[in-house]
Amino acid sequence: MSALKKMFSLQYEVIQNRKLIWSLSKNDFKTRFAGSYLGIIWAFVQPIVTVLVYWFVFEKGLKANGINTKEGIEIQFVLWFVAALVPWFFFAEAWGNATNALLEYSYLVKKVVFKISILPIVKIISALFVHLFFVSFIILLYVCYGYYPDLYYLQIIYYSLCMFILALGLSYITSALVVFFKDLNQIISIILQVGMWLTPIMWNIDGIGLSETVKNLFKLNPMYYVTLGYRDTFINKVWFFEHPFQTLYFWIFTIVVFVLGTFIFKRLKVHFADVL
């Protein structure tokens, strides 16, 4: 029993400190823009501006007026585009911010009694607040185009959970390593920039004549599963269990990353206070 408890010690800490996590997450979200005139509105301005810029460039500039999906559905480009861009925004912000959690809250890391394993989760939940706003934004946008909510929208909860656990597993690895290797921040920034293009967010993987081998390589990206899932939810009306092999691959990958992340975090956390 003690061996089992030791193996899942980080998970126990999360459950035991759930109220503290919630409180710190709300405080983190509020204080990010403390002192500015518009406050937390800035959390929503940049993503909205990004969506508008890409929409103008692709739909108006490059005349990408419609997308034909694999299921034979033709959809306006802006609807197809934002369905995948919004989950990517959450993943990128969650992973990027959670990586810096220990550095940002170094004063808490040095406290002997504080459970530092909750800090990456605090950052991810803080990013989740913005994501919930943009999910509402997507729903409103689809309603404006005549697409109304249905039972498939329940999958938003599932795919948000997918991203949460994936980002948490990755952040346990990177937040622990960045304490000793500060350049990791820049590496992750590059990975996220490249990853946005390797994930078929702005281009249709089924519409540019790629071979099945190349398509399968792109599908190894776990965020492909999530972005496809959001499009399945809003556009294609396909349940996640209708992609059994992709679902199995995603969860095997995510669980391996999560287990590896918790192992690395636990092994290195005894040195955090000394280095910080």
LINJOHU-V75670 format. One record per helix or strand of 3 or more residues. SS is the DSSP state (H for helix, E for strand). FROM is the first residue (numbers start at 1). TO is the last residue. If there is no record, write none. Layout:
BEGIN
ss-><SS;SS>
from-><FROM;FROM>
to-><TO;TO>
END
This chain:
BEGIN
ss-><H;H;H;H;E;E;H;H;H;H;H;H;H;H;H;H>
from-><2;9;18;39;66;74;77;101;106;116;151;184;212;222;240;244>
to-><7;16;31;61;68;76;99;104;109;144;178;198;218;236;242;275>
END
